[in-house]
Amino acid sequence: MISSYTFGIYPRSEELIEATRKNTENLDSLFQRETEEYITAQKNANLGFVSDPLLKWDDIFRPFSNLEAVTPTALNRIYEMNTFYRVLSFDGKISSDGGNLVQSNLDLSLLPKNRAAAIPEPFTFAQRHTSKEFKTKEDFTINLAKMLRVEIDSLVESGFELIQLLGPSIAYNNEVDFGLVSDALKIITDGLKAKTILHTHFGDVSKKIESLLDLPVSGLGFDITTTPTSSIEKHSFSDKSLTLGIINAFNTAIEKPEECIQQIDQINAKTKPKESYVSNNFDLEYVPKEFAMNKISVLGEIARGAKDV
């Protein structure tokens, strides 16, 4: 048996989507009910870590739009997906507002002690947004890292044991300044009393794995629908945790547990990771609710069937 978790935004049901459009009186109760359903599903699947489904988050960056120095601007496509995020303009000094911004947008009362949280890593954050205050992407990235560290410290103090750092731009961009990525991640992870997993998705990182292994994080997560497992198997993860994003949020096909277990055991045997996890490859919001529920259950089954490392 290995560990497991999900990350990112979950899908809203058709009922909740319609209620959101109409801003119905029972909207808050619907959000609460579906949040409870998703958290219960994760518990029932015996996932190693349980996450808030982030149903009220229109995109992974949206909570930060509430910062005093931030102005929400145009909608932009989320990489090549048919969904969008609001571009944020950081027009003044970046402040975390006491470090409770992310935490206040999570339902802590429903989460068990084995809880995880997901936030964008600094390089991706800076690549997807703008700043009038900072003239270079380097300064913007480093100051975002300082702001995110305050948020993460607050989460860890509230009992979050795993911090998922979402880095799709590291995978998607052809050119990545790994020195800058590393400097920003050092700010986040130095002395942090929680595990940190950097997830790369929306692109093949086969040629970047050596650079990724040098980064100051506890572990790395891969979308194995875009990064071939043959590329991952070429490397040793003896001093890093390895997360395999084996649950495909890009389609509704339900994974076959036995096939997945065999694949995971083979990868772990070759890479010999310090710890092994399985997860979704990216946000489950791209599939309907009923399929997301099934995929959560299958994820737990896969984790229980895989050999420990």
C-alpha positions in Angstrom: 0.0 0.0 0.0 1.2 3.5 -0.8 -0.3 6.9 -0.1 -2.7 9.0 -2.1 -4.4 12.4 -2.5 -6.1 14.6 -4.9 -5.4 18.3 -5.7 -7.0 21.2 -7.5 -10.6 22.2 -8.1 -13.4 19.7 -8.3 -16.4 19.9 -10.6 -19.7 21.5 -9.6 -22.9 19.5 -10.2 -25.3 20.7 -12.8 -27.6 21.7 -10.0 -24.9 23.8 -8.4 -23.9 25.4 -11.7 -27.5 26.5 -12.4 -27.9 27.8 -8.8 -24.7 29.8 -9.2 -25.9 31.4 -12.5 -29.2 32.4 -10.8 -27.7 33.2 -7.4 -30.5 31.2 -5.7 -31.4 31.5 -2.0 -30.1 28.0 -1.3 -26.7 28.6 -3.1 -24.6 28.5 0.1 -26.3 25.3 1.3 -25.6 23.7 -2.0 -21.9 24.6 -1.9 -21.8 23.2 1.6 -23.5 20.0 0.7 -21.3 19.2 -2.3 -18.2 20.1 -0.3 -19.2 17.6 2.3 -19.9 15.0 -0.3 -16.5 15.3 -1.9 -14.7 15.3 1.4 -16.7 12.2 2.5 -15.8 10.5 -0.8 -12.1 11.1 -0.1 -12.4 9.7 3.4 -14.4 6.6 2.2 -11.7 6.0 -0.4 -9.1 6.0 2.4 -6.9 8.6 0.7 -3.7 9.4 2.5 -4.5 13.1 2.5 -7.8 14.8 2.1 -8.3 18.1 0.3 -11.0 20.8 0.1 -12.7 20.5 -3.3 -12.4 24.3 -3.8 -15.9 24.5 -5.3 -16.1 28.3 -4.7 -12.7 28.9 -6.4 -13.3 30.0 -10.0 -9.6 29.3 -10.6 -6.6 28.5 -8.5 -5.5 32.1 -8.4 -8.9 33.7 -7.6 -8.6 34.1 -3.8 -5.6 36.4 -4.3 -7.8 38.8 -6.2 -9.0 40.0 -2.8 -5.6 41.4 -1.8 -5.6 45.2 -1.5 -2.9 45.8 -4.1 -4.5 43.5 -6.7 -6.8 44.4 -9.6 -8.6 41.6 -11.5 -8.3 42.3 -15.2 -9.1 40.2 -18.4 -10.1 36.6 -18.6 -7.4 34.4 -20.1 -7.5 30.8 -21.3 -6.0 28.2 -18.9 -3.2 27.0 -21.2 -4.9 25.1 -24.0 -8.0 24.1 -22.0 -11.5 25.3 -22.7 -11.6 27.1 -19.3 -10.4 30.5 -18.2 -8.9 32.3 -15.2 -8.9 36.0 -14.3 -5.5 37.7 -14.8 -4.5 39.6 -11.7 -2.5 42.9 -11.8 -0.3 43.4 -8.7 -0.2 47.2 -8.6 1.5 47.8 -5.3 3.5 46.0 -2.6 2.6 42.4 -2.3 1.1 41.6 1.1 -0.4 38.4 2.2 -3.0 40.1 4.4 -1.9 38.2 7.5 -1.5 34.9 5.9 -5.2 33.9 6.1 -6.3 34.4 2.6 -6.0 30.8 1.4 -7.1 29.4 4.7 -10.2 31.5 4.9 -11.3 30.1 1.5 -11.1 26.5 2.8 -13.7 24.6 4.9 -11.4 23.6 7.8 -14.3 22.3 9.9 -14.9 19.4 7.4 -11.3 18.4 6.9 -9.7 15.6 8.9 -6.2 15.9 10.5 -4.6 14.3 7.4 -5.2 17.4 5.3 -3.6 18.8 2.2 -3.8 22.1 0.5 -2.9 23.3 -3.1 -1.6 26.6 -4.2 0.3 27.8 -7.3 4.0 27.8 -7.1 5.7 31.3 -7.6 7.1 30.8 -11.1 3.7 29.8 -12.5 2.0 32.6 -10.6 4.3 35.2 -12.1 4.1 33.8 -15.6 0.3 34.0 -15.7 -0.2 37.4 -14.1 1.2 40.9 -14.3 2.6 43.6 -12.0 3.0 47.4 -12.3 5.1 47.3 -9.1 7.8 45.0 -10.2 9.6 45.7 -13.4 11.1 42.2 -13.9 9.6 38.7 -13.7 12.4 37.8 -11.4 11.5 40.4 -8.8 7.8 39.6 -9.3 8.4 35.9 -8.7 10.5 36.3 -5.6 8.0 38.7 -4.0 5.2 36.3 -4.8 7.2 33.5 -3.1 7.5 35.7 0.0 3.8 36.3 0.0 3.0 32.6 -0.5 5.3 31.5 2.3 3.3 33.5 4.8 0.1 31.8 3.5 1.8 28.4 3.7 3.0 29.0 7.3 -0.5 29.8 8.3 -1.8 26.5 6.7 0.9 24.4 8.4 0.0 26.0 11.8 -3.5 24.9 11.1 -2.5 21.3 10.7 -1.9 20.9 6.9 0.7 18.2 6.5 1.1 18.3 2.7 1.4 21.4 0.6 0.8 20.8 -3.1 2.7 23.4 -5.3 1.0 23.5 -8.7 3.5 24.3 -11.4 1.9 23.9 -14.8 3.9 26.7 -16.4 7.1 24.7 -15.6 5.7 21.9 -17.9 4.0 24.1 -20.5 6.8 26.7 -21.1 9.6 25.6 -23.5 12.0 27.9 -21.6 12.2 27.7 -17.8 14.6 29.6 -15.6 15.3 26.8 -13.1 17.6 29.0 -11.1 14.7 31.4 -10.5 12.3 28.5 -9.8 14.8 27.1 -7.2 15.3 30.5 -5.5 11.6 31.0 -5.2 11.0 27.5 -3.9 13.8 27.9 -1.3 11.8 30.8 0.2 8.8 28.6 0.5 10.4 25.4 1.8 13.3 26.5 3.9 12.6 25.3 7.5 9.0 24.4 6.6 7.5 21.7 8.8 5.4 20.1 6.1 5.9 18.0 3.0 5.9 19.9 -0.3 5.1 18.2 -3.7 5.7 20.2 -6.9 3.2 19.1 -9.5 3.9 19.6 -13.2 1.1 19.2 -15.8 0.0 20.5 -19.1 3.2 19.5 -20.8 5.9 16.9 -21.2 8.7 17.4 -18.7 10.9 14.5 -19.9 13.8 16.9 -20.7 13.4 18.8 -17.5 13.4 16.0 -14.9 17.1 16.4 -14.0 16.5 20.1 -13.2 13.3 19.2 -11.3 15.1 16.7 -9.1 17.5 19.5 -8.0 14.7 21.7 -6.7 14.3 22.2 -2.9 11.0 20.4 -2.5 10.1 17.1 -0.8 8.9 15.5 -3.9 7.7 15.8 -7.5 4.4 15.0 -9.1 3.9 14.1 -12.8 1.0 14.0 -15.2 1.8 10.6 -16.8 -0.6 11.3 -19.6 1.8 13.9 -21.0 5.2 12.9 -19.5 5.9 9.3 -20.6 6.6 6.9 -17.7 9.7 5.7 -19.6 11.2 9.1 -19.1 10.5 9.0 -15.3 11.9 5.5 -15.0 15.3 6.7 -16.1 15.9 8.6 -12.9 16.5 7.8 -9.3 14.1 9.3 -6.7 15.9 8.0 -3.7 15.9 11.3 -2.0 12.6 12.6 -3.3 9.0 11.6 -3.0 7.3 10.6 -6.3 3.7 11.2 -7.1 2.2 9.6 -10.2 -0.8 11.5 -11.6 -2.5 8.3 -12.8 -6.1 9.4 -12.6 -6.8 11.2 -15.8 -9.0 14.3 -15.4 -9.0 14.9 -19.1 -11.6 12.3 -19.9 -14.4 10.3 -18.3 -12.9 6.8 -18.8 -12.6 5.1 -15.4 -9.1 3.7 -14.8 -8.7 0.0 -14.4 -7.1 -0.5 -11.0 -5.1 -3.7 -11.7 -3.5 -2.2 -14.8 -2.6 1.0 -12.8 -1.2 -1.0 -9.9 1.0 -3.0 -12.2 2.3 0.2 -13.8 3.0 2.0 -10.5 4.8 -1.0 -9.1 7.0 -1.1 -12.2 7.8 2.6 -12.0 8.6 2.5 -8.3 10.8 -0.6 -8.7 12.9 1.3 -11.2 13.0 4.8 -9.6 13.1 3.6 -5.9 11.4 6.8 -4.5 11.8 7.9 -0.9 8.0 7.8 -0.7 5.3 7.0 -3.3 2.0 8.6 -3.9 -0.8 8.4 -6.5 -3.0 11.3 -7.5 -5.0 12.9 -10.3 -3.0 14.4 -13.1 -4.7 17.8 -12.8 -7.9 19.3 -11.6 -10.9 17.0 -11.6 -13.2 19.9 -12.6 -12.9 18.9 -16.3 -15.1 15.8 -15.8 -18.7 15.7 -14.5 -19.3 15.1 -10.8 -20.4 11.5 -11.1 -17.2 10.6 -12.9 -15.1 12.5 -10.4 -16.6 10.5 -7.6 -15.8 7.3 -9.3 -12.3 8.3 -10.0 -11.7 9.2 -6.3 -12.9 5.7 -5.3 -10.6 4.1 -7.9 -7.6 6.2 -6.7 -8.0 4.8 -3.2 -8.2 1.2 -4.6 -5.1 1.7 -6.7 -3.1 3.1 -3.6 -4.2 0.1 -1.5 -3.1 -2.4 -4.1 0.3 -0.9 -4.9 3.4 -2.3 -3.2 4.9 -0.1 -0.5 8.4 1.3 -1.3 
